[in-house]
Amino acid sequence: MVDENELSALDDKKSDKKYDNLVSYVNSRFKRAKTSRYSDEERWTQAYRNYRGLYGPDVQFTETEKSRVFIKVTKTKVLAAYGQIIDVLFSQNRFPIGVEPTIIPEGVAESVHIDPKEQEQNRAMDEFKNLYGVPGDGNDLQPGDTTEALRERLGSLEDELKDLNGLKEGPGQTQSAITFNPAMAAAKKMEKKIKDQLEESAATKHLRHSVFECVLFGTAIMKGPFAVDKEYANWDEEGNYDPSVVTVPKVEHTSVWDFYPDPDAFNIEDCTYVVERHRLTRSQLRALKKRPFFRKDAIEEAILGGENYDREWWEESLTDNQVSSEFGSGNYSGGSDVERFEVLEFWGTIDKEIAENHGLEIPKQQLNDEEIQINCWTCNDEILRLVINPFTPKRIPYVASPYELNPYSFFGVGLSENMDDTQTLMNGFMRLAVDNAILSGNLLIEVDETNLAPGQDLTVYPGKIFRRQGGAPGQAIFGTKFPNVSSENMMLFDKARVLSDESSGLPSYSYGQTGVQGTGRTASGISMLMGAASNSIRTVIKNMDDYMLRPIGEALFAFNMQFDFDPEIRGDLEVRARGTESFMKNEVRSQRLISFLQIASSPVLAPFAKFPYIMREIAATMDLDVDKVTNNPEEAFRQAILLQQMQQQIVEDNPQPPQDPTGAGGGNIGTGQAPAPGEQGFATGGGPNAGTQQQQQQAQAPQGQGGGQQIPPEIMAMMQQGGGGNA
C-alpha cells in the first residue's frame, strides 16, 4: 500500500513540472467550451438521425404501433441543397476566389499607356536627325547609299519595342495608344498563385466536405493556411525513388464535432481562443515529429502514457447504434476502450508572464503587450508544441460559415433542424397509414370456443380444419374487416410534406420532383417558381462568400504577402469571393457580357470599358480556362505591337497610288501593259471596287492615329520604295 506522504510527494513533483500551468489552462478552456456546446451537440445528433433515418431515444413507440418506417425526406432535401450549392460554387471548376485591385490602388499606378505610333514617329525623327543631322556631324549619306542601307541603320521597330520604355501614367487618349493596368497585372498573378496553392492542398475536396456539414448541421469549418511539407513523387534516371519536398500552404476541413470555440463568442473574430480535438493513432502521433517545432521527447512521453481517448456521448449516435436515454440525458461518462490518443490543439491568448515562464521568446514588437497569442498542442499532460502565433496580423487560422445565421450563437442553423418538426409529422402519419393498411387488409378472427372441440390449435391458415361440437355453421369462427382510413393519414402526410418545403426553403420542384400545379405547369411559371426557390440557396452562398471564401482568400493573400517575396504579386489588392457571381447561369451571364461588349466597342464608349476584365469573364462563363485563352496585360501589349507592325508593313508594301486631286474621277486613258500579279496596281480582291476599297483602307491606316510628330515625307517615300535607287 502506498503511503499518503509518498502520494503527496508525487503530486508535488508533478506540480513542479515545467508546463503544468499551461496544460491546466488549456484543459480548463477545453472543458468550458465542451460543456457550453452540449445543446448544439443535441441538435446535431438529431439532424444526423433525421438524415440517416434513425429513431432516437426520445421516440417512444406504443404497443399498438407495429410499423417503424422512417421517410427520409430530410436526406433528399439535404442532398439537393448540397448539390445546388456545389454546382454554383464550382461552376467554373475552380475555387470561387478572385483578386482585384482596389478602387484607388496605392503604391502602384492604376493604369499606364504607350502610343506605338507616336513612338515610331519620334524614333524615326530622332534617327533622321542622327543620320542626316547637320553638315559635318558625320551622319551624312555617302554617295551610293541606298534606302536599304538606311533601313539597316534605322533598325526594326519590333526590336526597338521589345521593352516597355516610354510608358506614361494614365489611360491613352488616341486610338493607337495601348493602355494596361499594373495593379491588375499584380492582382491576376496573385490570384493565379492563390488558386495554385488551393489546388495543391486539395482545397476543393475539403470545401465540399465543409459544405455538406454546413447544410446538415448548420456550420462549416475550414482551417488554414498553415505551412506543411508536401512530397512530390520523383524517380531518378536509374529508377530510384527520389521525392522532392516542398513547403506549401494548406487549407483543410475541420469537423464541427472536433471544433470547440470560445463559448462567449458569436463569430470567429470575437473568439479569444479555440480548441480543436484530434483523434490520432500511435503512428499519426509519431508523425508529428517531422513537423516544425514539435517536441520529439514530449511526443514519446505522451505515447508512454498510453491511449487516452474517451468517447463522447454523441459518438455513439454517429456509429448508428441506438442510444439509450441515459446518454441523451448527459449522464454518459464516455468510454476509454478506443485505441487512440486525444490531442488538443489550442489557439488563443495567454498572459505574457506565463509565456515567458514556459521559455517562449517574446518578439521585440510584443514586449509591451500584456497578452501573447500562442499555438499549443497537448496530450497526456505533455506539451507537444508551443509557439507564438506566426501570422501577421495575428489571427486564429479558422473560418466558420453558417447555413442560416443565428445571431445569438456561434453555430448556425442547418436545413435538417429547420424541418425537424415536419419530419416527425411525416413519420408519424406514415406509420399510422401503414399500420391501418395492414390492419384493414386482414380479417379480425373471432372464435366461439364453446362450439369447438377442446384442445384444438386456433391458428388460421388456408385449408385449416376445425372440429365443431355444437352451434350453427359459420358461428364458431368468423372474420371481421377493419375499416381503412389510411387515405386520411396520407392526406395529412402530404400536408406535412408541403410544410417541409416551406420550412426548409427548398421546394420539391427545385430539385426535379413533380406535382407542380397551376401556373407552374407553364415555362414562364416554372421560371418564376425556380427564381423564387433559389432565394434561400442564394442566401446560403452569400453567407459562404462573407464568412468562409473571402476570409480564406484574405488569409492566403496575407500568407503570401508575409512569406513570399515575389514583387510581381504585391500591390494594393483585395480578395473577392465569387460564389454569388457564379449563381447566375453562365448562359445568361455570357449573353449579357457579349451584349455589353458590343455596346462598349463604340469609339465613344470604348474608353470607359475594361476590356481585359470583360474578356476574362466571357471565357469563364464559357467554362474555358481563363489563363490559357486570354493574355495578361503584358502579353496583350506585345501582341498589339506586333499587329500594328503587320498593318504598317502592309501599308509599306502596298503604297497608295496617286489620286485625282479634283475629286471628279476619270482622266486620260493611257497606253501600256497590264500589271502582272503581285505588282503595284494589281487588285487581288476581285470585283470592280476592290482596288478602291484597298486604297481606302490604306488611306485610313496611317491617318488619325494620334497627335505626335509625323515622319518627314522624304523618309516615308524612301521607306515605301523599298530600295532600288541612289540617294
KADA-V829808 format. One record per residue. RES is the residue in one small letter. SS is DSSP state (H for helix, E for strand, L for the rest). OMEGA is omega as a letter, one per 40 degrees, with the letter a starting at -180 (NA if undefined). NEAR is the number of other ideal C-beta (glycine too) atoms within 10 Angstrom. Layout:
res=RES ss=SS omega=OMEGA near=NEAR
res=RES ss=SS omega=OMEGA near=NEAR
This chain:
res=m ss=L omega=a near=4
res=v ss=L omega=i near=7
res=d ss=L omega=i near=8
res=e ss=H omega=i near=8
res=n ss=H omega=i near=8
res=e ss=H omega=i near=10
res=l ss=H omega=i near=10
res=s ss=H omega=i near=10
res=a ss=H omega=i near=11
res=l ss=H omega=i near=11
res=d ss=H omega=i near=10
res=d ss=H omega=i near=9
res=k ss=H omega=i near=9
res=k ss=H omega=a near=10
res=s ss=H omega=i near=10
res=d ss=L omega=i near=8
res=k ss=L omega=a near=12
res=k ss=L omega=a near=11
res=y ss=L omega=a near=18
res=d ss=H omega=a near=13
res=n ss=H omega=a near=15
res=l ss=H omega=i near=21
res=v ss=H omega=i near=20
res=s ss=H omega=i near=13
res=y ss=H omega=i near=18
res=v ss=H omega=i near=23
res=n ss=H omega=i near=15
res=s ss=H omega=i near=10
res=r ss=H omega=i near=21
res=f ss=H omega=i near=20
res=k ss=H omega=i near=12
res=r ss=H omega=i near=16
res=a ss=H omega=a near=21
res=k ss=H omega=a near=15
res=t ss=H omega=a near=11
res=s ss=H omega=a near=15
res=r ss=L omega=a near=19
res=y ss=H omega=a near=11
res=s ss=H omega=i near=10
res=d ss=H omega=i near=17
res=e ss=H omega=i near=19
res=e ss=H omega=i near=17
res=r ss=H omega=a near=17
res=w ss=H omega=i near=25
res=t ss=H omega=i near=23
res=q ss=H omega=i near=20
res=a ss=H omega=i near=26
res=y ss=H omega=i near=20
res=r ss=H omega=i near=24
res=n ss=H omega=i near=26
res=y ss=H omega=a near=22
res=r ss=H omega=a near=14
res=g ss=L omega=a near=15
res=l ss=L omega=i near=17
res=y ss=L omega=i near=14
res=g ss=L omega=a near=17
res=p ss=L omega=i near=15
res=d ss=L omega=i near=12
res=v ss=L omega=a near=13
res=q ss=L omega=i near=8
res=f ss=L omega=i near=11
res=t ss=L omega=a near=6
res=e ss=L omega=a near=5
res=t ss=L omega=i near=7
res=e ss=L omega=a near=13
res=k ss=L omega=a near=12
res=s ss=L omega=i near=16
res=r ss=L omega=a near=11
res=v ss=L omega=i near=11
res=f ss=L omega=a near=20
res=i ss=L omega=a near=17
res=k ss=L omega=i near=16
res=v ss=H omega=i near=21
res=t ss=H omega=i near=28
res=k ss=H omega=i near=17
res=t ss=H omega=a near=16
res=k ss=H omega=i near=27
res=v ss=H omega=i near=23
res=l ss=H omega=i near=16
res=a ss=H omega=i near=21
res=a ss=H omega=i near=27
res=y ss=H omega=i near=18
res=g ss=H omega=i near=13
res=q ss=H omega=a near=21
res=i ss=H omega=i near=22
res=i ss=H omega=i near=16
res=d ss=H omega=i near=12
res=v ss=H omega=a near=22
res=l ss=H omega=a near=24
res=f ss=L omega=i near=17
res=s ss=L omega=i near=21
res=q ss=L omega=i near=19
res=n ss=L omega=i near=8
res=r ss=L omega=i near=18
res=f ss=L omega=a near=24
res=p ss=L omega=i near=24
res=i ss=E omega=i near=23
res=g ss=E omega=i near=22
res=v ss=E omega=a near=25
res=e ss=E omega=i near=17
res=p ss=E omega=i near=22
res=t ss=L omega=a near=13
res=i ss=L omega=i near=8
res=i ss=L omega=a near=8
res=p ss=L omega=i near=21
res=e ss=L omega=i near=10
res=g ss=L omega=i near=9
res=v ss=L omega=a near=18
res=a ss=L omega=i near=14
res=e ss=L omega=i near=18
res=s ss=L omega=i near=19
res=v ss=E omega=a near=20
res=h ss=E omega=i near=18
res=i ss=E omega=a near=21
res=d ss=E omega=a near=23
res=p ss=H omega=a near=22
res=k ss=H omega=i near=20
res=e ss=H omega=i near=20
res=q ss=H omega=i near=19
res=e ss=H omega=a near=21
res=q ss=H omega=i near=18
res=n ss=H omega=i near=15
res=r ss=H omega=i near=17
res=a ss=H omega=i near=19
res=m ss=H omega=i near=16
res=d ss=H omega=i near=10
res=e ss=H omega=i near=17
res=f ss=H omega=i near=17
res=k ss=H omega=i near=12
res=n ss=H omega=a near=13
res=l ss=H omega=a near=17
res=y ss=L omega=i near=16
res=g ss=L omega=i near=12
res=v ss=L omega=i near=8
res=p ss=L omega=i near=7
res=g ss=L omega=a near=7
res=d ss=L omega=i near=11
res=g ss=L omega=a near=6
res=n ss=L omega=a near=15
res=d ss=L omega=i near=13
res=l ss=L omega=i near=14
res=q ss=L omega=i near=7
res=p ss=L omega=a near=7
res=g ss=L omega=i near=8
res=d ss=L omega=i near=14
res=t ss=E omega=i near=16
res=t ss=H omega=i near=20
res=e ss=H omega=i near=12
res=a ss=H omega=i near=15
res=l ss=H omega=i near=19
res=r ss=H omega=i near=14
res=e ss=H omega=a near=10
res=r ss=H omega=i near=13
res=l ss=H omega=a near=18
res=g ss=L omega=a near=11
res=s ss=L omega=i near=11
res=l ss=H omega=a near=18
res=e ss=H omega=a near=11
res=d ss=H omega=a near=8
res=e ss=H omega=a near=14
res=l ss=L omega=i near=21
res=k ss=L omega=i near=10
res=d ss=L omega=a near=8
res=l ss=L omega=i near=12
res=n ss=L omega=i near=9
res=g ss=L omega=i near=14
res=l ss=L omega=i near=14
res=k ss=E omega=a near=16
res=e ss=E omega=i near=10
res=g ss=L omega=i near=11
res=p ss=L omega=i near=15
res=g ss=L omega=a near=19
res=q ss=L omega=a near=13
res=t ss=L omega=a near=15
res=q ss=L omega=a near=12
res=s ss=L omega=a near=18
res=a ss=E omega=i near=18
res=i ss=E omega=a near=20
res=t ss=E omega=i near=20
res=f ss=E omega=a near=22
res=n ss=L omega=i near=21
res=p ss=H omega=i near=20
res=a ss=H omega=i near=22
res=m ss=H omega=i near=23
res=a ss=H omega=i near=19
res=a ss=H omega=i near=23
res=a ss=H omega=a near=25
res=k ss=H omega=i near=24
res=k ss=H omega=i near=18
res=m ss=H omega=i near=26
res=e ss=H omega=i near=22
res=k ss=H omega=i near=15
res=k ss=H omega=a near=18
res=i ss=H omega=i near=26
res=k ss=H omega=i near=19
res=d ss=H omega=i near=11
res=q ss=H omega=i near=21
res=l ss=H omega=i near=24
res=e ss=H omega=i near=12
res=e ss=H omega=a near=16
res=s ss=L omega=a near=21
res=a ss=L omega=a near=13
res=a ss=H omega=a near=26
res=t ss=H omega=i near=17
res=k ss=H omega=i near=11
res=h ss=H omega=i near=19
res=l ss=H omega=i near=26
res=r ss=H omega=i near=15
res=h ss=H omega=i near=16
res=s ss=H omega=i near=26
res=v ss=H omega=i near=25
res=f ss=H omega=i near=18
res=e ss=H omega=i near=22
res=c ss=H omega=i near=30
res=v ss=H omega=a near=27
res=l ss=H omega=a near=25
res=f ss=H omega=i near=28
res=g ss=L omega=a near=27
res=t ss=E omega=i near=26
res=a ss=E omega=a near=28
res=i ss=E omega=i near=27
res=m ss=E omega=a near=25
res=k ss=E omega=i near=22
res=g ss=E omega=e near=24
res=p ss=E omega=i near=26
res=f ss=E omega=a near=17
res=a ss=E omega=i near=15
res=v ss=E omega=i near=16
res=d ss=E omega=i near=12
res=k ss=E omega=a near=15
res=e ss=E omega=i near=9
res=y ss=E omega=a near=10
res=a ss=L omega=i near=8
res=n ss=L omega=i near=10
res=w ss=E omega=i near=10
res=d ss=L omega=a near=8
res=e ss=L omega=a near=6
res=e ss=L omega=i near=6
res=g ss=L omega=i near=7
res=n ss=L omega=a near=8
res=y ss=E omega=a near=8
res=d ss=L omega=a near=11
res=p ss=L omega=i near=11
res=s ss=E omega=a near=9
res=v ss=E omega=a near=9
res=v ss=E omega=i near=11
res=t ss=E omega=a near=11
res=v ss=E omega=i near=15
res=p ss=E omega=a near=22
res=k ss=E omega=i near=20
res=v ss=E omega=a near=25
res=e ss=E omega=i near=19
res=h ss=E omega=i near=20
res=t ss=L omega=a near=24
res=s ss=L omega=i near=14
res=v ss=H omega=i near=23
res=w ss=H omega=a near=20
res=d ss=H omega=a near=13
res=f ss=E omega=a near=20
res=y ss=E omega=a near=23
res=p ss=E omega=i near=26
res=d ss=L omega=a near=20
res=p ss=L omega=a near=15
res=d ss=L omega=a near=12
res=a ss=L omega=i near=15
res=f ss=L omega=i near=16
res=n ss=L omega=a near=15
res=i ss=H omega=a near=21
res=e ss=H omega=a near=10
res=d ss=H omega=a near=11
res=c ss=L omega=i near=20
res=t ss=L omega=i near=15
res=y ss=E omega=i near=23
res=v ss=E omega=i near=26
res=v ss=E omega=i near=24
res=e ss=E omega=a near=20
res=r ss=E omega=i near=19
res=h ss=E omega=i near=18
res=r ss=E omega=a near=15
res=l ss=E omega=i near=18
res=t ss=L omega=i near=13
res=r ss=H omega=i near=12
res=s ss=H omega=i near=7
res=q ss=H omega=i near=13
res=l ss=H omega=i near=21
res=r ss=H omega=i near=14
res=a ss=H omega=i near=13
res=l ss=H omega=i near=20
res=k ss=H omega=a near=14
res=k ss=H omega=a near=9
res=r ss=L omega=a near=14
res=p ss=L omega=i near=11
res=f ss=L omega=i near=11
res=f ss=E omega=a near=17
res=r ss=L omega=a near=17
res=k ss=H omega=a near=12
res=d ss=H omega=i near=10
res=a ss=H omega=i near=21
res=i ss=H omega=i near=23
res=e ss=H omega=i near=14
res=e ss=H omega=i near=16
res=a ss=H omega=i near=24
res=i ss=H omega=i near=16
res=l ss=H omega=i near=9
res=g ss=L omega=i near=13
res=g ss=L omega=i near=10
res=e ss=L omega=a near=18
res=n ss=L omega=a near=15
res=y ss=L omega=i near=21
res=d ss=L omega=i near=14
res=r ss=L omega=i near=18
res=e ss=L omega=a near=17
res=w ss=H omega=a near=21
res=w ss=H omega=i near=18
res=e ss=H omega=i near=18
res=e ss=H omega=i near=19
res=s ss=H omega=a near=24
res=l ss=H omega=i near=16
res=t ss=L omega=i near=8
res=d ss=L omega=i near=11
res=n ss=L omega=i near=11
res=q ss=L omega=a near=11
res=v ss=L omega=i near=21
res=s ss=L omega=a near=12
res=s ss=H omega=a near=11
res=e ss=H omega=i near=12
res=f ss=H omega=a near=22
res=g ss=H omega=a near=19
res=s ss=L omega=i near=10
res=g ss=L omega=a near=12
res=n ss=L omega=a near=10
res=y ss=L omega=a near=17
res=s ss=L omega=i near=11
res=g ss=L omega=i near=14
res=g ss=L omega=a near=13
res=s ss=L omega=a near=12
res=d ss=L omega=a near=9
res=v ss=L omega=a near=15
res=e ss=L omega=i near=10
res=r ss=L omega=i near=17
res=f ss=E omega=i near=22
res=e ss=E omega=a near=17
res=v ss=E omega=a near=24
res=l ss=E omega=i near=19
res=e ss=E omega=a near=19
res=f ss=E omega=i near=25
res=w ss=E omega=i near=20
res=g ss=E omega=a near=20
res=t ss=E omega=i near=17
res=i ss=E omega=i near=21
res=d ss=E omega=i near=13
res=k ss=H omega=a near=17
res=e ss=H omega=i near=11
res=i ss=H omega=i near=15
res=a ss=H omega=i near=22
res=e ss=H omega=i near=12
res=n ss=H omega=a near=13
res=h ss=L omega=i near=16
res=g ss=L omega=i near=9
res=l ss=L omega=i near=17
res=e ss=L omega=a near=7
res=i ss=L omega=i near=14
res=p ss=L omega=a near=10
res=k ss=H omega=a near=6
res=q ss=H omega=i near=8
res=q ss=H omega=a near=15
res=l ss=L omega=a near=8
res=n ss=L omega=i near=8
res=d ss=L omega=i near=13
res=e ss=L omega=i near=9
res=e ss=E omega=a near=15
res=i ss=E omega=i near=20
res=q ss=E omega=a near=20
res=i ss=E omega=i near=22
res=n ss=E omega=a near=19
res=c ss=E omega=i near=23
res=w ss=E omega=i near=25
res=t ss=E omega=i near=26
res=c ss=E omega=i near=24
res=n ss=L omega=i near=19
res=d ss=L omega=i near=16
res=e ss=E omega=i near=21
res=i ss=E omega=a near=22
res=l ss=E omega=a near=25
res=r ss=E omega=i near=20
res=l ss=E omega=a near=21
res=v ss=E omega=i near=13
res=i ss=E omega=i near=16
res=n ss=L omega=a near=17
res=p ss=L omega=a near=16
res=f ss=L omega=i near=18
res=t ss=L omega=e near=12
res=p ss=L omega=a near=7
res=k ss=L omega=i near=12
res=r ss=L omega=i near=17
res=i ss=L omega=a near=21
res=p ss=L omega=i near=19
res=y ss=E omega=i near=19
res=v ss=E omega=a near=25
res=a ss=E omega=a near=25
res=s ss=E omega=i near=25
res=p ss=E omega=i near=24
res=y ss=L omega=i near=29
res=e ss=E omega=a near=18
res=l ss=L omega=i near=16
res=n ss=L omega=a near=15
res=p ss=L omega=a near=8
res=y ss=L omega=i near=5
res=s ss=L omega=i near=17
res=f ss=L omega=a near=24
res=f ss=L omega=a near=23
res=g ss=L omega=a near=23
res=v ss=E omega=a near=18
res=g ss=L omega=i near=28
res=l ss=H omega=a near=28
res=s ss=H omega=i near=27
res=e ss=H omega=a near=22
res=n ss=H omega=a near=23
res=m ss=L omega=a near=28
res=d ss=H omega=a near=18
res=d ss=H omega=a near=13
res=t ss=H omega=i near=21
res=q ss=H omega=i near=29
res=t ss=H omega=i near=15
res=l ss=H omega=a near=18
res=m ss=H omega=i near=24
res=n ss=H omega=a near=23
res=g ss=H omega=a near=16
res=f ss=H omega=i near=22
res=m ss=H omega=i near=20
res=r ss=H omega=i near=20
res=l ss=H omega=a near=19
res=a ss=H omega=a near=22
res=v ss=H omega=i near=17
res=d ss=H omega=i near=17
res=n ss=H omega=i near=20
res=a ss=H omega=i near=17
res=i ss=H omega=a near=13
res=l ss=H omega=a near=17
res=s ss=H omega=i near=15
res=g ss=L omega=i near=11
res=n ss=L omega=i near=11
res=l ss=E omega=i near=12
res=l ss=E omega=a near=11
res=i ss=E omega=i near=12
res=e ss=E omega=a near=11
res=v ss=E omega=i near=14
res=d ss=L omega=a near=13
res=e ss=H omega=i near=11
res=t ss=H omega=i near=10
res=n ss=H omega=a near=16
res=l ss=E omega=i near=18
res=a ss=L omega=a near=12
res=p ss=L omega=i near=8
res=g ss=L omega=a near=6
res=q ss=L omega=i near=14
res=d ss=L omega=a near=8
res=l ss=L omega=i near=11
res=t ss=L omega=a near=7
res=v ss=L omega=i near=12
res=y ss=L omega=a near=6
res=p ss=L omega=a near=4
res=g ss=L omega=a near=4
res=k ss=L omega=a near=11
res=i ss=L omega=i near=5
res=f ss=L omega=i near=14
res=r ss=L omega=i near=10
res=r ss=E omega=a near=16
res=q ss=L omega=i near=10
res=g ss=L omega=i near=11
res=g ss=L omega=i near=12
res=a ss=L omega=i near=8
res=p ss=L omega=i near=7
res=g ss=L omega=a near=8
res=q ss=L omega=i near=12
res=a ss=L omega=i near=20
res=i ss=E omega=i near=17
res=f ss=E omega=a near=12
res=g ss=E omega=i near=10
res=t ss=E omega=a near=8
res=k ss=E omega=i near=11
res=f ss=L omega=a near=13
res=p ss=L omega=i near=8
res=n ss=L omega=i near=13
res=v ss=L omega=a near=14
res=s ss=H omega=i near=21
res=s ss=H omega=i near=10
res=e ss=H omega=i near=13
res=n ss=H omega=i near=19
res=m ss=H omega=i near=16
res=m ss=H omega=i near=12
res=l ss=H omega=i near=16
res=f ss=H omega=i near=21
res=d ss=H omega=i near=13
res=k ss=H omega=i near=14
res=a ss=H omega=i near=23
res=r ss=H omega=i near=20
res=v ss=H omega=i near=14
res=l ss=H omega=i near=15
res=s ss=H omega=i near=24
res=d ss=H omega=a near=19
res=e ss=H omega=a near=12
res=s ss=H omega=i near=18
res=s ss=H omega=a near=24
res=g ss=L omega=a near=19
res=l ss=L omega=a near=25
res=p ss=L omega=a near=21
res=s ss=H omega=a near=20
res=y ss=H omega=a near=16
res=s ss=H omega=i near=20
res=y ss=H omega=i near=15
res=g ss=L omega=i near=7
res=q ss=L omega=a near=13
res=t ss=L omega=i near=6
res=g ss=L omega=i near=10
res=v ss=L omega=a near=15
res=q ss=L omega=i near=7
res=g ss=H omega=a near=8
res=t ss=H omega=i near=11
res=g ss=H omega=i near=16
res=r ss=H omega=i near=9
res=t ss=L omega=a near=11
res=a ss=H omega=i near=7
res=s ss=H omega=i near=9
res=g ss=H omega=i near=14
res=i ss=H omega=i near=14
res=s ss=H omega=i near=11
res=m ss=H omega=i near=13
res=l ss=H omega=i near=17
res=m ss=H omega=i near=13
res=g ss=H omega=i near=10
res=a ss=H omega=a near=11
res=a ss=H omega=a near=19
res=s ss=H omega=a near=16
res=n ss=H omega=a near=9
res=s ss=H omega=i near=20
res=i ss=H omega=i near=19
res=r ss=H omega=i near=15
res=t ss=H omega=i near=15
res=v ss=H omega=a near=24
res=i ss=H omega=i near=24
res=k ss=H omega=i near=14
res=n ss=H omega=i near=20
res=m ss=H omega=i near=27
res=d ss=H omega=a near=23
res=d ss=H omega=a near=16
res=y ss=H omega=a near=23
res=m ss=H omega=a near=24
res=l ss=H omega=a near=27
res=r ss=H omega=i near=20
res=p ss=H omega=i near=21
res=i ss=H omega=i near=25
res=g ss=H omega=i near=25
res=e ss=H omega=i near=17
res=a ss=H omega=i near=23
res=l ss=H omega=i near=26
res=f ss=H omega=i near=21
res=a ss=H omega=i near=16
res=f ss=H omega=a near=22
res=n ss=H omega=i near=19
res=m ss=H omega=a near=15
res=q ss=H omega=a near=12
res=f ss=H omega=i near=14
res=d ss=L omega=a near=14
res=f ss=L omega=i near=9
res=d ss=L omega=a near=11
res=p ss=H omega=a near=8
res=e ss=H omega=i near=11
res=i ss=H omega=a near=22
res=r ss=L omega=i near=16
res=g ss=L omega=i near=23
res=d ss=L omega=a near=16
res=l ss=E omega=i near=23
res=e ss=E omega=a near=16
res=v ss=E omega=i near=22
res=r ss=E omega=i near=17
res=a ss=E omega=a near=25
res=r ss=L omega=i near=20
res=g ss=L omega=i near=25
res=t ss=L omega=i near=17
res=e ss=H omega=a near=18
res=s ss=H omega=a near=22
res=f ss=H omega=i near=20
res=m ss=L omega=a near=14
res=k ss=L omega=a near=12
res=n ss=H omega=a near=14
res=e ss=H omega=a near=10
res=v ss=H omega=a near=10
res=r ss=H omega=i near=19
res=s ss=H omega=i near=18
res=q ss=H omega=a near=12
res=r ss=H omega=i near=14
res=l ss=H omega=i near=19
res=i ss=H omega=i near=13
res=s ss=H omega=i near=10
res=f ss=H omega=i near=15
res=l ss=H omega=i near=15
res=q ss=H omega=i near=9
res=i ss=H omega=a near=11
res=a ss=H omega=i near=16
res=s ss=L omega=i near=11
res=s ss=L omega=i near=10
res=p ss=L omega=a near=7
res=v ss=L omega=a near=7
res=l ss=L omega=a near=11
res=a ss=H omega=a near=12
res=p ss=H omega=a near=11
res=f ss=H omega=a near=9
res=a ss=L omega=i near=15
res=k ss=L omega=a near=14
res=f ss=H omega=i near=13
res=p ss=H omega=i near=19
res=y ss=H omega=a near=13
res=i ss=H omega=a near=15
res=m ss=H omega=i near=17
res=r ss=H omega=a near=19
res=e ss=H omega=i near=20
res=i ss=H omega=i near=20
res=a ss=H omega=a near=19
res=a ss=H omega=i near=24
res=t ss=H omega=i near=22
res=m ss=L omega=i near=15
res=d ss=L omega=i near=11
res=l ss=L omega=i near=14
res=d ss=L omega=a near=12
res=v ss=H omega=a near=18
res=d ss=H omega=a near=14
res=k ss=H omega=a near=7
res=v ss=H omega=i near=13
res=t ss=L omega=i near=18
res=n ss=L omega=i near=14
res=n ss=L omega=a near=16
res=p ss=H omega=a near=19
res=e ss=H omega=i near=12
res=e ss=H omega=i near=11
res=a ss=H omega=i near=16
res=f ss=H omega=a near=21
res=r ss=H omega=i near=16
res=q ss=H omega=i near=12
res=a ss=H omega=i near=17
res=i ss=H omega=i near=19
res=l ss=H omega=i near=13
res=l ss=H omega=i near=11
res=q ss=H omega=i near=19
res=q ss=H omega=i near=16
res=m ss=H omega=i near=10
res=q ss=H omega=i near=13
res=q ss=H omega=i near=17
res=q ss=H omega=i near=11
res=i ss=H omega=i near=13
res=v ss=H omega=a near=16
res=e ss=H omega=a near=14
res=d ss=H omega=i near=10
res=n ss=L omega=a near=15
res=p ss=L omega=a near=15
res=q ss=L omega=i near=15
res=p ss=L omega=i near=11
res=p ss=L omega=i near=6
res=q ss=L omega=a near=10
res=d ss=L omega=a near=9
res=p ss=L omega=a near=6
res=t ss=L omega=a near=8
res=g ss=L omega=a near=6
res=a ss=L omega=a near=7
res=g ss=L omega=i near=7
res=g ss=L omega=a near=7
res=g ss=L omega=i near=8
res=n ss=L omega=i near=4
res=i ss=L omega=a near=5
res=g ss=L omega=i near=5
res=t ss=L omega=i near=4
res=g ss=L omega=a near=5
res=q ss=L omega=i near=5
res=a ss=L omega=a near=7
res=p ss=L omega=i near=11
res=a ss=L omega=i near=9
res=p ss=L omega=a near=7
res=g ss=L omega=i near=7
res=e ss=L omega=i near=8
res=q ss=L omega=i near=10
res=g ss=L omega=i near=10
res=f ss=L omega=a near=11
res=a ss=L omega=a near=16
res=t ss=L omega=a near=9
res=g ss=L omega=a near=10
res=g ss=L omega=i near=7
res=g ss=L omega=a near=9
res=p ss=L omega=a near=7
res=n ss=L omega=a near=11
res=a ss=H omega=a near=12
res=g ss=H omega=i near=15
res=t ss=H omega=i near=12
res=q ss=H omega=i near=12
res=q ss=H omega=i near=17
res=q ss=H omega=i near=15
res=q ss=H omega=i near=12
res=q ss=H omega=i near=14
res=q ss=H omega=a near=16
res=a ss=H omega=a near=12
res=q ss=H omega=a near=10
res=a ss=H omega=a near=15
res=p ss=L omega=a near=16
res=q ss=L omega=i near=7
res=g ss=L omega=a near=11
res=q ss=L omega=i near=20
res=g ss=L omega=a near=18
res=g ss=L omega=a near=10
res=g ss=L omega=i near=16
res=q ss=L omega=i near=11
res=q ss=L omega=i near=14
res=i ss=L omega=i near=18
res=p ss=L omega=a near=14
res=p ss=H omega=a near=8
res=e ss=H omega=i near=10
res=i ss=H omega=a near=19
res=m ss=H omega=i near=15
res=a ss=H omega=i near=12
res=m ss=H omega=i near=18
res=m ss=H omega=a near=18
res=q ss=H omega=a near=14
res=q ss=H omega=i near=13
res=g ss=L omega=i near=13
res=g ss=L omega=i near=12
res=g ss=L omega=i near=8
res=g ss=L omega=i near=9
res=n ss=E omega=i near=9
res=a ss=L omega=NA near=12
